[in-house]
Each structure stands twice: as structure tokens, then as C-alpha cells.
Amino acid sequence: MHLSLPLLGLAAQAGLSLAAPAPTLGNLDFPDPSITWDPQTSAWYAFATQGNGHNTQAAHSPSLHGPWTFLPHIDLLPVPGPWVDAVHPDIWAPDVRYLPATDSFVLYYSGLHAASPYHCIGTATAPNITGPYTAAAEPFACPLADGGAIDASGFVDEAARARYVVYKVDGSSKGAGGPCGNGDPPGLPTPIRLQQVDFRDGVTPVGEATVILDRDPAVDGPLIEAPSLVKANGTYVLFYSSHCYNVPEYDVKYATAKEITGPYKRQPELMGKASDTFELEATGGASSVAGGGTMVLHANCPAGRCMYQTDFAVEDGLVVIADGNTAWTVHHGAA
């Protein structure tokens, strides 16, 4: 079966089978997950925000759809960059990408800046996917005057042989009010920026960063964050979350574009309380594999925020979460 319906709601009305996000690691706090294929071992890895005794958490699977196993003895970044607070590093949202030119890996992460109350984005490299990674001495993106930066995610545009990083400028960390700040109107911007980087090393900026989306207070609340960019069927799809991570309204949204720099058109909520698509609370932090087809995300669970996994297709420029009979191709690629 190959879906061509534009919206999840229409698919449900038509009686088609939707794939509810499935739990992966049981009752384990594993927030802000990302997923990466390792060409050196032909295995899959998932990484998550600081917790369970590690700066960065890791899980492993022999295949894309599991079973997933938590790696209790692996910490990709035991020593963050020297710009990170040594006592409270607060390492968030790690994202790992393969670098074919050097047969190595780059890690993007967010860490608490040692000389301010805000986070910045750092990079680190390793010859193998589980590290340990060697952190760069300086942050990759650190707009402290705007509240810092978080939630970096890598992307490779194979057709253009170009590599990018998307991230959130964390203006909500400076705003007042609400359960996670920035709730008092009018609030501060929380733009998502796109930064091209050197195709070989994944860390050297090429040109200036471009804002590709910002929050709409009427529909997003105090922020947008957790960007993840894929390209499927000729469409650039930017997944992101809105509202606060600690409220039930936290969600997965997306916007689409024909060019990587936009303009990006907002689409209906993909997963969350407003759409009431699945019986999960505070779904968010979605991250897709290179080429699309599968994503991981977190949702509330007794332990905190657990990792879930689901499949999706991009048809007619829109995302549909569907059953395993949907036809697509997952490209391991260089990302």
C-alpha cells in the first residue's frame, strides 16, 4: 500500500492503519532522542539527553526497528568542551552524524555555558560512533545575548553535496512567565537557524546562518525547538516541537519547503494534544533518520520521558504516519 492522503485525520477517516509510536527501551528516561546508522558496524544507535549517570545516553539496535538495548557503560562525552560548566554541564539533545571523508563521526550537543546561565552548542569528534568524543575548545554557536542556542541536528543534502546544522536560538531561556519561561507576552523570539558547514568536517561554518522558522505565539506558545531536517520525495521537511516540554501540549509539528532555505510552510500538528492522534502525552523532540521513513521521539512515562519510534511517509508534500506496509526507501547516505 502506498499512501497518498494528505493528512493523518483523512487517513484515519478512510480506515487506513496508522502506526502509533511504539516504546523502545521500556520505562527508561531517554529524552530528546536522535537516531544514527553506523556504516562501520552496520548497526543502529540512538542517543539522548544527560541522564542515568551519563552526559550523553546511548542505545543500540542490530536493525532499524529494534530491538533496542540501553548501553549503560557508554558515555559519548565524558569530558565536554572547556567552555561548558564543569559542575553542571547539562548536556542536552546529542546528535551524531557520520563523516565519510574521514570515516569518523561528529557529535553536536548543547551544554551549559560556564560564564552565563544559558546553553550553547558544541561539537566533538571520534573515530567510532560510541566514542569517547573529543570536544572542540570553542562552541559552535553561542548567541548569549539572545539566550544561547540548543538542539542542534545535522543534515546532508545529497543532491547538492552540502552539509548543514539546524538549531534553536534559545530566546525562551531569557523570557519570563509560564512553566518554561517566555510565557509573558509578547515574549522573545526562538528562531530556528540553518547553518551550512564544511562537507568534509561537519563543523566549519560556511557563510552566515539563516533563520528558516520562528514561533507564532498564537499556535506555538512560548517557543519552538528541537528542529530536525530531512528531505523526502523532493520536499524539505522541518520537524520541530512547540509549547513547553513539561506540559501536555508539547507536540511534534512540521513545516515544508521546496528549497532548503525556505520559505517553510507550516503544516497541521503531526502528533500532540491538539490533534489527539495517539494516546501519548507531551510528544516531542522528534528526530528522523537520513532520508526519512523512521523517526524517534519522546513522550511522558513514569520514568520521565521515554523514547518512542514510528514510521512515516512524505506524500504530496505532506507527512503521513502510517503502517509498515507503506512504501519508502531509507537512505543511509552520508548523514
C-alpha positions, 0 to 999 in steps of 0.5 A, a space after each residue: 500500500 502506498 499512501 497518498 492522503 494528505 493528512 493523518 485525520 483523512 487517513 484515519 477517516 478512510 480506515 487506513 492503519 496508522 502506526 502509533 509510536 511504539 516504546 523502545 527501551 521500556 520505562 527508561 528516561 531517554 529524552 530528546 532522542 536522535 537516531 544514527 546508522 553506523 556504516 562501520 558496524 552496520 548497526 543502529 544507535 540512538 542517543 539522548 539527553 544527560 541522564 542515568 549517570 551519563 552526559 550523553 545516553 546511548 542505545 543500540 539496535 542490530 536493525 532499524 526497528 529494534 530491538 533496542 538495548 540501553 548501553 549503560 557503560 557508554 558515555 559519548 562525552 565524558 569530558 565536554 568542551 572547556 567552555 561548558 560548566 564543569 559542575 553542571 554541564 547539562 548536556 542536552 539533545 546529542 546528535 551524531 552524524 557520520 563523516 565519510 571523508 574521514 570515516 569518523 563521526 561528529 557529535 553536536 550537543 548543547 551544554 551549559 555555558 560556564 560564564 552565563 546561565 544559558 546553553 550553547 552548542 558544541 561539537 566533538 569528534 571520534 573515530 567510532 560512533 560510541 566514542 569517547 568524543 573529543 570536544 572542540 575548545 570553542 562552541 559552535 554557536 553561542 548567541 548569549 545575548 539572545 539566550 544561547 542556542 540548543 538542539 542542534 541536528 545535522 543534515 546532508 543534502 545529497 543532491 547538492 553535496 552540502 552539509 548543514 546544522 539546524 538549531 534553536 536560538 534559545 530566546 525562551 531561556 531569557 523570557 519570563 512567565 509560564 512553566 518554561 519561561 517566555 510565557 509573558 507576552 509578547 515574549 522573545 523570539 526562538 528562531 530556528 537557524 540553518 547553518 551550512 558547514 564544511 562537507 568534509 568536517 561537519 563543523 566549519 561554518 560556511 557563510 552566515 546562518 539563516 533563520 528558516 522558522 520562528 514561533 507564532 505565539 498564537 499556535 506555538 506558545 512560548 517557543 519552538 525547538 528541537 528542529 530536525 531536517 530531512 528531505 523526502 520525495 523532493 520536499 524539505 521537511 522541518 520537524 520541530 516541537 512547540 509549547 513547553 516540554 513539561 506540559 501536555 501540549 508539547 507536540 511534534 509539528 512540521 513545516 515544508 519547503 521546496 528549497 532548503 532555505 525556505 520559505 517553510 510552510 507550516 503544516 497541521 500538528 503531526 502528533 500532540 494534544 491538539 490533534 489527539 492522534 495517539 494516546 501519548 502525552 507531551 510528544 516531542 523532540 522528534 528526530 528522523 533518520 537520513 532520508 526519512 521513513 523512521 523517526 524517534 521521539 519522546 513522550 511522558 512515562 513514569 520514568 520521565 520521558 521515554 523514547 518512542 519510534 514510528 514510521 512515516 511517509 512524505 506524500 504530496 508534500 505532506 507527512 503521513 504516519 502510517 503502517 509498515 506496509 507503506 512504501 519508502 526507501 531509507 537512505 543511509 547516505 552520508 548523514 
